[in-house]
Each structure stands twice: as structure tokens, then as C-alpha cells.
């Protein structure tokens, strides 16, 4: 009888243990609002601010639901697009102050994005180093792969 009682206590104790919470999810409206709330955390080069309505519509969950926080990743990627494009724009204009500002963000800010993605951080550091050396191919590759759906204002 004691064995059954001990087994029952262990079983009940196991059931009472906190269960991991299910990840929070958001619908399109919540996603759009989170994106609008989050955009102010980023700096943007002149002429390279995303149209958030279009960005949220194209990147959001649509009729489905998305993990809460997924808008942060989209904003980080879009911000990287803006700075890579802003750097190239400034180089073509011969605007050395804007080139320096873009390189500073590429060196110091973009590699801090997505701490859960060390490969992405390494890519950002490599892209910044190449850009500083005058090689824009990696920045251009990033833009080609990630930025075609962004409408800039």
C-alpha cells in the first residue's frame, strides 16, 4: 500500500510542476501594431525609412498567426537593408559624412542584432569590414536576398 501512495504522490507532484508556456502568437493586427511600436528603436538613414503598412502586410501572418516578436526580426533585417542601401547611396553621391555614418552603424549596430543568430552577427561583421574596405558586394548580396519587398519613404 505504501508503494502505491508514494507513486501517487510522485505522479501528482509531477502534474503540479510548472509546464513551459506555449509561445505567444499574434494576429495580423497585433503584428502590425507591434511593428509600429518597434520601429522607433532603430535609426534610419535619410531616405530609407520603410513604409510600415506595406512591410507589415508583406511580412506579417495574414489570416494566420505568427510568433510574438517576429516583427523584431523583420525590422532588424529591414534596418540592415536601409543601412546597406544608404551606404551605397552615399558612396555614389560622394557624401563622405553619410558614408561614415553608415559605416559606423554597420560596424557597431548591425552586428548586435539577433543575438540568437551568431552566424547572422558574423555575416554583419564581415559585411561591415568589406564595406569599410570599399567592397560592397556582400552588402549588395544581402539587399538582393532580403530587401526587394520593402517600399522606402
C-alpha positions in Angstrom: 0.0 0.0 0.0 2.8 2.4 0.8 4.3 1.9 -2.7 1.1 2.9 -4.3 0.8 6.0 -2.1 4.3 7.1 -2.9 3.7 6.5 -6.6 0.5 8.6 -6.4 2.3 11.5 -4.6 5.1 11.5 -7.2 2.5 11.4 -10.0 0.6 14.3 -8.5 3.8 16.3 -7.8 4.8 15.8 -11.4 1.5 17.2 -12.6 1.8 20.2 -10.4 5.2 21.1 -11.8 5.1 24.2 -13.9 4.7 23.4 -17.6 6.5 25.5 -20.2 4.2 28.2 -21.5 3.2 28.0 -25.1 4.8 30.7 -27.2 2.7 33.7 -27.6 1.2 34.3 -31.0 -0.2 37.4 -32.7 -2.6 38.0 -35.5 -2.1 40.5 -38.3 -3.5 43.5 -36.4 -1.3 42.8 -33.4 1.7 42.2 -35.6 1.2 45.5 -37.4 0.8 47.3 -34.1 4.0 45.7 -32.7 5.9 46.7 -35.8 4.7 50.3 -35.5 5.6 50.3 -31.8 9.1 48.8 -32.5 10.2 50.9 -35.4 11.3 53.8 -33.1 14.0 51.6 -31.6 16.0 51.9 -34.8 17.8 54.7 -36.6 17.4 55.1 -40.3 19.5 56.7 -43.0 18.0 59.7 -44.9 15.5 58.5 -47.5 15.5 54.9 -46.3 12.6 54.5 -43.9 10.2 51.6 -44.6 6.6 52.1 -45.4 5.3 50.1 -42.3 1.9 49.4 -43.7 3.4 47.6 -46.7 6.1 45.9 -44.7 3.6 44.6 -42.1 1.3 43.4 -44.8 4.0 41.6 -46.8 5.8 40.1 -43.8 3.0 39.5 -41.3 0.9 36.4 -40.7 -2.0 37.4 -42.9 -5.0 35.3 -41.9 -2.9 33.1 -39.7 -0.9 33.8 -36.5 2.8 34.4 -36.0 5.1 34.1 -33.0 5.1 37.3 -30.9 8.4 39.1 -31.5 8.7 38.0 -35.2 8.3 41.7 -36.1 11.6 42.4 -34.4 13.5 40.1 -36.8 11.8 41.7 -39.8 12.6 45.2 -38.5 16.2 44.2 -37.9 16.5 42.8 -41.4 14.8 45.9 -42.9 17.1 48.2 -40.9 20.2 46.4 -42.2 18.8 46.8 -45.8 18.3 50.5 -45.1 21.9 51.0 -43.9 23.5 48.9 -46.7 21.5 50.8 -49.3 22.1 54.1 -47.5 25.8 53.4 -47.5 25.8 52.7 -51.3 23.6 55.8 -52.0 26.1 58.0 -50.0 29.1 56.5 -51.8 27.5 57.2 -55.2 26.7 60.8 -54.2 30.2 61.3 -52.8 28.7 62.2 -49.4 31.6 61.2 -47.1 29.7 62.2 -43.9 26.8 59.9 -44.8 29.3 57.1 -45.8 31.0 57.4 -42.4 27.7 57.4 -40.5 26.5 54.3 -42.4 29.8 52.5 -41.8 29.6 53.4 -38.1 26.1 51.8 -37.9 27.3 48.8 -40.0 30.3 48.3 -37.6 28.6 49.0 -34.3 24.9 48.3 -34.5 24.0 45.7 -37.2 26.3 43.0 -35.6 24.3 43.3 -32.3 21.0 42.3 -34.0 19.6 38.9 -33.4 21.8 37.6 -30.5 20.2 34.2 -31.1 21.8 34.1 -34.5 25.6 34.1 -34.2 26.0 33.3 -37.9 23.9 36.4 -38.8 26.1 38.5 -36.5 29.2 37.2 -38.1 27.8 38.0 -41.5 27.1 41.6 -40.4 30.6 42.0 -39.1 32.1 40.6 -42.4 29.8 42.8 -44.5 30.9 45.9 -42.5 34.6 45.0 -42.8 34.2 44.6 -46.6 32.3 47.8 -46.9 34.9 49.7 -44.9 37.5 48.3 -47.4 35.3 49.6 -50.3 33.9 46.3 -51.3 30.1 46.5 -51.5 29.4 43.0 -52.9 28.3 41.4 -49.7 26.0 44.3 -48.8 24.6 44.1 -52.3 24.0 40.4 -51.9 22.2 40.9 -48.7 20.0 43.6 -50.3 19.2 41.4 -53.2 18.2 38.5 -51.0 16.2 40.4 -48.3 15.1 43.8 -49.4 13.1 43.5 -52.6 9.7 43.8 -50.9 10.5 46.9 -48.9 8.9 50.1 -50.0 11.0 53.1 -48.9 9.9 56.6 -48.0 
